[in-house]
């Protein structure tokens, strides 16, 4: 009988741990989503700044990607 009682207690503990882990996963997903949105926004602003600086400096190809060389 005590073996059955131990199994029931272990099962409850495992179910509780599972529930807590699922809650933590959801919270981490929300944090990751928030960080992704913030990075996307920052990248958008940086792209606009690069575009503006290229135009300000009279770059010939403002839409040219960073790191690409101009073909001659």
RABEL-V774104 format. One record per residue. N is the residue number from 1. RES is the residue in one letter. SS is DSSP state (H for helix, E for strand, C for the rest). NEAR is the number of other C-alpha atoms within 12 Angstrom. D_LAST is the distance of its C-alpha to the last C-alpha in whole Angstrom. Layout:
BEGIN
n=N res=RES ss=SS near=NEAR d_last=D_LAST
n=N res=RES ss=SS near=NEAR d_last=D_LAST
END
This chain:
BEGIN
n=1 res=X ss=C near=7 d_last=86
n=2 res=X ss=H near=8 d_last=84
n=3 res=X ss=H near=9 d_last=82
n=4 res=X ss=H near=10 d_last=81
n=5 res=X ss=H near=11 d_last=81
n=6 res=X ss=H near=12 d_last=78
n=7 res=X ss=H near=13 d_last=76
n=8 res=X ss=H near=14 d_last=76
n=9 res=X ss=H near=14 d_last=75
n=10 res=X ss=H near=14 d_last=73
n=11 res=X ss=H near=14 d_last=71
n=12 res=X ss=H near=14 d_last=72
n=13 res=X ss=H near=14 d_last=70
n=14 res=X ss=H near=14 d_last=67
n=15 res=X ss=H near=14 d_last=67
n=16 res=X ss=H near=14 d_last=67
n=17 res=X ss=H near=14 d_last=64
n=18 res=X ss=H near=14 d_last=62
n=19 res=X ss=H near=14 d_last=62
n=20 res=X ss=H near=14 d_last=61
n=21 res=X ss=H near=14 d_last=58
n=22 res=X ss=H near=14 d_last=57
n=23 res=X ss=H near=14 d_last=57
n=24 res=X ss=H near=14 d_last=55
n=25 res=X ss=H near=14 d_last=53
n=26 res=X ss=H near=14 d_last=53
n=27 res=X ss=H near=14 d_last=52
n=28 res=X ss=H near=14 d_last=49
n=29 res=X ss=H near=14 d_last=48
n=30 res=X ss=H near=14 d_last=48
n=31 res=X ss=H near=14 d_last=47
n=32 res=X ss=H near=14 d_last=44
n=33 res=X ss=H near=14 d_last=43
n=34 res=X ss=H near=14 d_last=43
n=35 res=X ss=H near=14 d_last=41
n=36 res=X ss=H near=14 d_last=38
n=37 res=X ss=H near=14 d_last=39
n=38 res=X ss=H near=14 d_last=38
n=39 res=X ss=H near=14 d_last=35
n=40 res=X ss=H near=14 d_last=34
n=41 res=X ss=H near=14 d_last=35
n=42 res=X ss=H near=14 d_last=33
n=43 res=X ss=H near=14 d_last=30
n=44 res=X ss=H near=14 d_last=30
n=45 res=X ss=H near=14 d_last=31
n=46 res=X ss=H near=15 d_last=28
n=47 res=X ss=H near=19 d_last=25
n=48 res=X ss=H near=16 d_last=27
n=49 res=X ss=H near=15 d_last=27
n=50 res=X ss=H near=21 d_last=23
n=51 res=X ss=H near=22 d_last=22
n=52 res=X ss=H near=17 d_last=24
n=53 res=X ss=H near=17 d_last=23
n=54 res=X ss=H near=19 d_last=19
n=55 res=X ss=H near=16 d_last=21
n=56 res=X ss=H near=13 d_last=23
n=57 res=X ss=C near=12 d_last=20
n=58 res=X ss=C near=11 d_last=18
n=59 res=X ss=C near=15 d_last=15
n=60 res=X ss=C near=13 d_last=13
n=61 res=X ss=C near=20 d_last=13
n=62 res=X ss=C near=21 d_last=17
n=63 res=X ss=C near=17 d_last=17
n=64 res=X ss=C near=17 d_last=14
n=65 res=X ss=C near=13 d_last=16
n=66 res=X ss=C near=14 d_last=17
n=67 res=X ss=C near=6 d_last=16
n=68 res=X ss=C near=10 d_last=12
n=69 res=X ss=C near=9 d_last=9
n=70 res=X ss=C near=13 d_last=6
n=71 res=X ss=C near=6 d_last=4
n=72 res=X ss=C near=3 d_last=0
END
